[in-house]
């Protein structure tokens, strides 16, 4: 695992098993930011005789902007709806509205002198 050098941040962009993300976080000793993918169950995943709804130790960044390891990271879970009853799936309008939730964090970051939109 160390052949890659120091890892500063792990980004989980959906649909990865929670145990795998937890393993990476533990072995690489790096923070984990993640969003849920459209193939994940909203009821959780059976793992070692219990139901998990998220990887332990990670930070769900859905609808949020966070500064992690000097990098501004924004998250949107899921995808555009392609099944009527799909988990973490949104219509185009829903996803557009969800993306607007990121604007205050991007503007606040810019006002603090970071990259992003101008104030």
Buried (B, 14 or more C-beta within 10 A) or exposed (E): EEEEEEBEBBBBEBBBEBBEBBEBBEEBEBBBBBBBBBBBEEEEBEBEEEEBEBBEEBBBBBBBBBEBEEEBBBBBBBBEBEEEEBBBBBEEEEBEEBEEBBEEBBBEBBEEEEEBEEE
